[in-house]
Amino acid sequence: NLARLFDALPLPDPFEPRPDIYPKYEAVVVRNEAGLRRLECMAWSIVRTVPGKNPETGRPANWWFTIEGEEGCAFAGIGRFSEGARRFAFLTCEPNPLVAPLHPKAMPVILRREDYDAWLDGEAADACALAQPFPSQLMRVA
């Protein structure tokens, strides 16, 4: 249960989780508002224009990864209100040695469970220090 895992207020409405997340899809995020953590559904996409890139075509192959000993994982992300809706994007970093051969450009910033509090409630400098590749020895290609 995400609310329990993050010590957050639950979603106000039911949400059917997806096995995958792509741009423009909704996903459950944890955000801090006035000192309270809450779960909320947001669309993945901070609206911006990228010259020469069509987000509807040319996707690379999908690769799935697992974290040893964990049922799932959390990505570090940012959110804001844009075009009438709350939207989010997750942060990326240089790929670790496991991810690099499959996706050389970047990988998501994956948070360790013990870093959730620092990301959600900590000082900006402490949160920024978490933006680094997750240890490849703790991951597996699914």
LINBEL-V841673 format. One record per run of one state. SS is the DSSP state (H for helix, E for strand, L for the rest). FROM is the first residue (numbers start at 0). TO is the last residue. If there is no record, write none. Layout:
SS,FROM,TO
SS,FROM,TO
This chain:
L,0,0
H,1,5
L,6,7
E,8,8
L,9,24
E,25,32
L,33,34
E,35,43
L,44,63
E,64,66
L,67,72
E,73,74
L,75,75
E,76,81
L,82,83
E,84,89
L,90,90
E,91,92
L,93,95
H,96,99
L,100,105
E,106,107
L,108,108
E,109,110
L,111,111
H,112,120
L,121,122
H,123,128
L,129,134
H,135,137
E,138,140
L,141,141
